[in-house]
Amino acid sequence: MKKFLVVLMSATIVLSSTIVSLAGEWKQTGKGWKYDNGNGNYTISNWQKIDNKWYHFNQDGDMSHNTWIDGKYYVGADGAMYADATTPDGKKVDSTGLIINDNAAKSEYSDFIGVFNDGSYDESGNFEWFEEVTITKIENGKIYGKYSPISIAYTLNGDFSNGIPLTNKKFTISVEAIDHTNNDSKSYYNATFELGIENGKPVLLPDENNSGSLVIYNKVK
């Protein structure tokens, strides 16, 4: 029994060490800070959300700081993106981090105007579930459009054409579901999404608590 416990403890230590080694971590270099994603790969020329804060990394993988990114977002001394605040040079950014009252801001918002889906649709018409979000407008801290999940068993409606709050790049849609397998009974659920950028393109990131698909929604129109 004692020998078994020793073997078990050794296996546990090895497993724990493996888990720790896979965790992302900050690494300081001669130029500043990089972020190791846990597999020896560093974030390069992109944004990354770390501990609920957004950071930007340049083409060398170094964390950007005390600067504007593309003239639209500001990152401070610690590298974290400013949100719903005034930057050191006196400009204001909204809850999504986007500069207010600037042509660049309008351009950035326009990148998210369009149709996003989760890629589950089969062109032949053979599908069980298909999720699509149409964004028609983003302004004054609100986002407008429609969430259109399609299911064989359900009719769903997630209309937000009258506008819903956009806070820290996130918005939550109230969805009505009509169950055709249960006498058209109605139920309701929330679907939360986050505006994001993947490989330089606008995407919608689904919240981990959402029902249905949890894959990234890519812009298709």
Buried (B, 14 or more C-beta within 10 A) or exposed (E): EEEEEEEEEEEEEEEEEEEEEEEBEEEEEEEBBBBBBEEEEBBBEBBBEBEEEBBBBBEEBBBBBEEBBEEBBBBBEEBBBBBBBEBEEEBBBBBBBBBEEBEBBEEBBEEBBBBBBBEBBEEEEEEEBBBBBBBBBBEEBBBBBBBBBBBEEBBBBBBBEEBBEBBBBBBBBBBBBBBEEEEEEEEEBEBBBBBBBEEEEBBBBBEEEBEBBEEBBBBEE
